[in-house]
Amino acid sequence: MESLFGDLYDTDDSKTNLFADIILPVPIPKMFTYKIPRNLSEDIGIGFRVIVQFGKKKVLTGIIGKVHQKPPVAYEAKPILDILDNHATVNPLQIRFWAWMSEYYCCHIGEVMNAALPSGLKLSSESKIQINPTYDSDTSPYPLDDREEILLQALANKEEMSYEDCEAVLGIKSIHGIIKSLVIKEAILVFEQVKEKYSPKVESRIRLAKEYVQDKSLLETLFNEIASKPKQEEILLKYLQEIPVYKKPELNQKGLDKKVFTDAGLSVSSLKTLIKNGILEEYKIIISRFEEMEGSEEQIVLSPQQLTAQQEIKTQFEEKNTVLLHGITGSGKTELYVTLIKEAMEGGSQVLLLLPEIALTTHMVGRLRQVFGSKMGVYHSKYSDNERVEVWNGVLSGKLSFVIGVRSSIFLPFDSLGLVIVDEEHESSYKQYDPAPRFQARDAAIMLSWIHQAKTLLGSATPSFESYYNARLKKYGYVALDIRYGEAQLPEYQLADMLVDKKKNLLKLEFTRLLREKIQEALKNQEQVLIFQNRRGYAPYISCEDCGWIPECEHCDVSLTYHQFGEEMRCHYCGFKEKVPHVCPACGSNKLSAVGLGTERIEESLSLLFPEARIARMDLDTTRSKYGYQRLLEDFGGGNVDILVGTQMITKGLDFDRVTVVGIMDADRILYFPDFRAGERAFQQITQVAGRAGRRDKRGTVIIQTRKPEQAIFGQIMSGDYKNFYVQEMGERQRFFYPPFVKIIKVTTRHKDYKTAERAARSLHNLLSEIQVKKILLGPEKGLVGKIKNQYIFESIAKLDKSGNAQAHFKLELQHLMEELQTHKEFRGVRFVVDVDPY
């Protein structure tokens, strides 16, 4: 880590040559050293974006990580081509955070940079062509065809043309063959023009020329002159109607959006004439893509329990950097967050509120925007590149002092971070799996706070065992909030035995009689229902009833999920899809049936059982669009939907007054999953989705459908007995060496050839066993999904002792061993993927 962000500057003035170590968005172990040209040396510094050449052809955006006077030994330093900004885009604290992340999560700092910077801040290159200066058509030995002649004639009148320009000139869709031919004939040169991706939003505005505002008689004369030109007169009257320049002359300086005239259907040519004649002026301004909004001064009234919790959090922060807020569902954690955020901002600090899902972000933004107005930024992947760059620049400039966002928001350029809140800190959505860095945003946020000397508040109704363990060890502070806000009561749980109903012939379309009755009762009372099933699609798969054939992905070792809406089968790993066959390709039978339940099938079943109900579905398929979540939540909150079916998206933080019934379709599927966290996840998911019911004056009901109602975990969930459940599970984990008692590192080996992947995995595993640290090694085993995207997968698991420097030493040796193996000819095409804290 020292080499990456130790001394950021060397300041020996006796030497004149300056060099910069630059972080490049490529997976290389070190920063690359470039020479700083003399003409740029005064304008350059840590965190500046620069353009550099990497290799023979690539032009990349890099970030300066260090400035010094030591030339590289192994290669001659190329010069930096240009600086992109007149200020740093990234600050030294960010570079320090990137360096920690690259070391802890076993990846390269360039991969962290690639994930951290929004795409709009990275350059793109566009291929262009120009005539070869040495080309002479009279002496060239290569004849040209008609289309090549036309293209060269067009180029004779222009210095350069893009591929799109060439296609337009020739009226064809693909130009690559012609370009290739002209390059071979030495008639043209192809080059890359580097361009910025981010473009600010520009608004055209119109205002009245200054002399007409200062002298009213001039305007009267003007109206007489254009009396015979009614279209011009309409435009002037429209302007004066919107901008009363004689009552409030200062408004003229601000002018009017040009769209006001075009949207009103007024003559564009008449508007141009008035501008041309100097009567109106047109000018452009850069505006925000986000609506300007004032925050509310209204004080939030906390309950006595919330006030006590707030004071306890502040007291704990005096001694601890991290505090766990264990607040049951509906206890009012959001109101607590708001008061703490306000206090931090009033003290001049920046605040980050992390949420696990975009769905939650959308839901909370409206509530928080009313309080914080335009001081608050929102950052998530559904925003466009330009919108994300505006939030980045807003944090950089200090305009935004509070950001609410998903895991990627930890990379924003904070420089005075005072408070980080991680809501629903137990959520698995905080884990990034692909691509690198494969980080856990909750853990990374705690390190980010430490770097900024800030405080971290972890909030959850069902804390992760790691956080609760740290709280019990007094490493974290701990505050409990165990009473619901207002008069709201915790929901009543009821177990519905699916096997009993099936024997009695009472199970209809996978709905037990109890759940059907409760839904019918809620609909009768004009109340709302949530149905939870953690599998999207119509059904997990389709199968032939005669021969048992099941369609599988061509590229992965998984069955294809049946989606009825598009009449297709999809792979949820690689995206492969194909149409549903009418007959079995194996035996020719037409008895193909859907097996299992997905959200799409449940939606259909509900429409058959309750034809009068308005039903909607919330899963990845229905929320792909930018405002998909928002529209669904607005419809549900506005009472336009009676029953909402969803995946784990609906378990998180949603707060609706009229939800009185929650149905959990298949609790056993959550519980019986091959993962040591299965019990913990089941407890969390069922408790969280149950918490959406009865959040106001009426007590809610939660129906858990199961085939094994005698399971002890159901009793613990129903009584809210988190502590006993924790103690029981932790005993198992300690006995079999699972987190939080050990640190887990998973190494995945991938290759297109099964035998090569297996040999590489075994070779690495044998070498890992020789590393002298306290550890348990498991594997290598074929992955749970043995093939993804035509790559065969083997996994090795290392359980490392948490004391001392065992982890750091193991990671360092692991990196060397992977690099050494890939020098062997047999394993050059093998890909090793390291995942720290994979589960």
Secondary structure, DSSP 8 states (H G I E B T S, - for coil): -HHHHS-SB---TT---EEEEEE-SS--SS-EEEEE-GGGGGG--TT-EEEEEETTTEEEEEEEEEEES---SSS---B--EE--SS-SS-HHHHHHHHHHHHHTTS-HHHHHHHHS-GGGS-EEEEEEEE-TT--TTT-SS---HHHHHHHHHHHT-S-EEHHHHHHHHT-S--HHHHHHHHHTTSEEEEEEEE-S---EEEEEEEE-HHHHH-HHHHHHHHHHTTT-HHHHHHHHHHHHHS-TTT-TTHHHH-EETHHHHHTT--HHHHHHHHHTTSEEEEEEEE-SS-------------HHHHHHHHHHHHHHTT-SEEEEEE-TTS-HHHHHHHHHHHHHHTT-EEEEE-S-HHHHHHHHHHHHHHHGGGEEEE-TTS-HHHHHHHHHHHHHTS--EEEE-GGGGGS--SSEEEEEEETTT-GGGB--SSS---BHHHHHHHHHHHHT-EEEEEESS--HHHHHHHHTTSSEEEEE-S-STT----EEEEEEHHHHHHTT--BTTB-HHHHHHHHHHHHTT-EEEEE-S--SSBSEEEETTT----B-SSSSSB-EEETTTTEEE-TTT--EEE--SS-TTT----EEEES--HHHHHHHHHHH-TTS-EEEESTTTS-STTHHHHHHHHHHTT--SEEEESGGGGSS---TTEEEEEES-HHHHHS-SSTTHHHHHHHHHHHHHTTS--SSS--EEEEEES-TT-HHHHHHHHT-HHHHHHHHHHHHHHHT-TTSEEEEEEEEEESSHHHHHHHHHHHHHHHTTS-SSEEEEEEEEEEEEEETTEEEEEEEEEEESSTTHHHHHHHHHHHHHHHHTTSGGGTT-EEEEEES--
